[in-house]
Amino acid sequence: MSVEAITITLVVITFIIYTGIGWWSRVKDTSSFYVAGQNVPTVANGAAIAADWMSAASFISMAGLVAFLGYDGTIYLMGWTGGYVLLALLLAPYLRKFGKFTVPDFIGDRFYSSSARAVAAIATIFISLTYISGQMRGVGIVFSRYLQVDIVVGVLIGMAIVGFFALLGGMKGVTWTQAVQYFVIIIAFLIPAFAISAQLTGNPVPQLSFITSDIVDRLSQIQIDLGMTEYMAPFTNLSMLNVFMMTLALMAGTAGLPHVIVRFYTVKSVRAARWSAVWAIIFIGLLYLTAPAVGAFAKYNLIDTIADKPVEEVQDIEWVNKWETTGLLQFDDKNGDGNINYTAGDDNEVMIDGDIIVLSTPEVANLAPFIIALVAAGGLAAALSTASGLLITMTSAVSHDIYFRIFNKTASESQRLRVGRITLLIALLVAAYVGINPPGFAGEVVALAFGLGAASLFPVILLGIFDKRMNKEGAIAGILTGLIFTLFMIGTILSESIFGTEGPLIDSFFGINAQGVGVVGMLLNFIVSFIVSRMTTEPPQEIQELIENVRAPEIDEDAS
Amino acid sequence: MEQKKQLDERQKWYWKKNIRFILGLLVIWAVVAYGGAILFAEPLSNIQLFGVSFAFWIAHQGAIIVFFLLILTYAIRMDRLDREYAKLLKADREG
């Protein structure tokens, strides 16, 4: 069987499994639709959080990003894991104790205000929508590279699958499907990593051989020889200030992403919320401890294969040839000497897209076609699981927070479910459209999602729990300050790609780039909400009781 | 009324303990991630850990392991605190 045939078979099998789970866990009431009836077991929820969290970016792009940033790639490695500490300690247990369905629910109730609820719902929709466009793109890439079908067809097939089990199963179906998808993702990521580690270092455990072998050291040395920056030295690609700010923005952004937070509503108790976070960081950490090894090994291997070799010899290698046709790997023998010069300067003759680091590893390491098929299935699982979580989150923001809680407070259970499903269908169509016609600034859009999460939702939820004196005026002023400042700064720093201006309107905010500026928005949010809340009246008595109740320990049947 | 006051006292005690756990763990979180991997990256780069520098290891793997330990510690300690709290309430009820 050809690689393509095996890939199609494997993808079809996994899709049948996902669909079967969607059918098995179909739901009839809103509680199951939004929060899976709040009885998802801890380990399953941890796996679902991990799959929900690890998107096409984590699976396909991150190891490549790290490979090209070297030390400074820590912004992704720490930034996308450290946020779970904030979630587990500062947000998850209290939001579960609060016990309602969505993030805008908490903000609306805690700040006794429909405007706060509406602002939070709009922020939720906006963040989720920007995020989902990247997922659909990932689906398209996998389909077009491995199945040789058109990207449009690929996106449509993916949407149909996601839509089917999300419409049918709501949060319950999505949670169980995601738990299964996690295992597809992690197996697909680990097997090629074990293989390339064994091949390069003789030690099959990449997480260990990463530090015990001398590959990273050799990579550092080769990069210096080629005139690039030293792989192991800090702050060669980004300034210390930017590494600091970007890491913090990604951490606080993680804790402020509504589709992640809502996961902690689905478990049965506060205790289970805390343990869900433990399982989540185990499952996520497994991939994140492997990714820096995959990045370094694959880059070493790649440079070793192509640098200073004759162009024709390299182009005869089968996988090089395949990736060259996708345009993600390009050679250009500028000086006509027949050799490939790979350098950091103008005489560089190689263009490598970071996305091929993970996707090409099985081919570079000469693994069986089955493994290549598995990686394709893993990439799809990563993109689809994140997309489905985002769809449910967007849907609940519209049908629950805006329709039911603001416009039609007497809506019946079945009315709300119907509005939920119609919204999901619309969100699906929008996501498909964005996936097929991605904005030219897809990368910037992700920075925006995290920056907005960090600057708007995270501080408000945090203050809502820990600052009893925080009132509606302070919260709304804070969210608006954070949102407007961050939107404005990202818009002006990245104006070249977003608005098509000639060059950026400003280079940076006192040295902080667009991906880190959300931290400043977050600080402004904290400061403004503090000052405004102290100058206005304190929250009413019943709200103070609500906070006491959210903080109080749960009388737990398991413990006694 | 007396009982309600006692319950409030107990909850206050629980909350104070909780805040102390959180602050302690967040200090470690900040010191490792922002100190070890970023602010002190240059001095720590001179220390060797097997094939890589200590700073590099923290930045690429060590911090993630620490994050896991922090979350685990919090879950365990809060389980214990919940049990202590339940015990106190039981003692209060029985007088």
Boltz contact constraints between the chains, C-beta under 6 A:
constraints:
  - contact:
      token1: [A, 71]
      token2: [B, 56]
      max_distance: 6.0
  - contact:
      token1: [A, 74]
      token2: [B, 37]
      max_distance: 6.0
  - contact:
      token1: [A, 74]
      token2: [B, 59]
      max_distance: 6.0
  - contact:
      token1: [A, 77]
      token2: [B, 60]
      max_distance: 6.0
  - contact:
      token1: [A, 78]
      token2: [B, 33]
      max_distance: 6.0
  - contact:
      token1: [A, 78]
      token2: [B, 63]
      max_distance: 6.0
  - contact:
      token1: [A, 81]
      token2: [B, 64]
      max_distance: 6.0
  - contact:
      token1: [A, 81]
      token2: [B, 67]
      max_distance: 6.0
  - contact:
      token1: [A, 82]
      token2: [B, 33]
      max_distance: 6.0
  - contact:
      token1: [A, 82]
      token2: [B, 67]
      max_distance: 6.0
  - contact:
      token1: [A, 85]
      token2: [B, 29]
      max_distance: 6.0
  - contact:
      token1: [A, 85]
      token2: [B, 67]
      max_distance: 6.0
  - contact:
      token1: [A, 85]
      token2: [B, 70]
      max_distance: 6.0
  - contact:
      token1: [A, 88]
      token2: [B, 71]
      max_distance: 6.0
  - contact:
      token1: [A, 89]
      token2: [B, 22]
      max_distance: 6.0
  - contact:
      token1: [A, 89]
      token2: [B, 74]
      max_distance: 6.0
  - contact:
      token1: [A, 211]
      token2: [B, 50]
      max_distance: 6.0
  - contact:
      token1: [A, 211]
      token2: [B, 51]
      max_distance: 6.0
  - contact:
      token1: [A, 211]
      token2: [B, 52]
      max_distance: 6.0
  - contact:
      token1: [A, 211]
      token2: [B, 57]
      max_distance: 6.0
  - contact:
      token1: [A, 212]
      token2: [B, 50]
      max_distance: 6.0
  - contact:
      token1: [A, 213]
      token2: [B, 51]
      max_distance: 6.0
  - contact:
      token1: [A, 214]
      token2: [B, 51]
      max_distance: 6.0
  - contact:
      token1: [A, 216]
      token2: [B, 52]
      max_distance: 6.0
  - contact:
      token1: [A, 217]
      token2: [B, 51]
      max_distance: 6.0
  - contact:
      token1: [A, 232]
      token2: [B, 53]
      max_distance: 6.0
  - contact:
      token1: [A, 232]
      token2: [B, 56]
      max_distance: 6.0
  - contact:
      token1: [A, 234]
      token2: [B, 41]
      max_distance: 6.0
  - contact:
      token1: [A, 243]
      token2: [B, 38]
      max_distance: 6.0
  - contact:
      token1: [A, 244]
      token2: [B, 38]
      max_distance: 6.0
  - contact:
      token1: [A, 274]
      token2: [B, 75]
      max_distance: 6.0
  - contact:
      token1: [A, 274]
      token2: [B, 78]
      max_distance: 6.0
  - contact:
      token1: [A, 275]
      token2: [B, 75]
      max_distance: 6.0
  - contact:
      token1: [A, 277]
      token2: [B, 71]
      max_distance: 6.0
  - contact:
      token1: [A, 278]
      token2: [B, 71]
      max_distance: 6.0
  - contact:
      token1: [A, 278]
      token2: [B, 72]
      max_distance: 6.0
  - contact:
      token1: [A, 278]
      token2: [B, 75]
      max_distance: 6.0
  - contact:
      token1: [A, 281]
      token2: [B, 68]
      max_distance: 6.0
  - contact:
      token1: [A, 281]
      token2: [B, 71]
      max_distance: 6.0
  - contact:
      token1: [A, 285]
      token2: [B, 64]
      max_distance: 6.0
  - contact:
      token1: [A, 285]
      token2: [B, 68]
      max_distance: 6.0
  - contact:
      token1: [A, 288]
      token2: [B, 64]
      max_distance: 6.0
  - contact:
      token1: [A, 289]
      token2: [B, 61]
      max_distance: 6.0
  - contact:
      token1: [A, 289]
      token2: [B, 64]
      max_distance: 6.0
  - contact:
      token1: [A, 292]
      token2: [B, 60]
      max_distance: 6.0
  - contact:
      token1: [A, 551]
      token2: [B, 15]
      max_distance: 6.0
  - contact:
      token1: [A, 552]
      token2: [B, 11]
      max_distance: 6.0
  - contact:
      token1: [A, 553]
      token2: [B, 14]
      max_distance: 6.0
  - contact:
      token1: [A, 553]
      token2: [B, 82]
      max_distance: 6.0
  - contact:
      token1: [A, 553]
      token2: [B, 85]
      max_distance: 6.0
  - contact:
      token1: [A, 556]
      token2: [B, 82]
      max_distance: 6.0
  - contact:
      token1: [A, 559]
      token2: [B, 82]
      max_distance: 6.0
  - contact:
      token1: [A, 559]
      token2: [B, 83]
      max_distance: 6.0
  - contact:
      token1: [A, 559]
      token2: [B, 86]
      max_distance: 6.0
  - contact:
      token1: [A, 560]
      token2: [B, 86]
      max_distance: 6.0
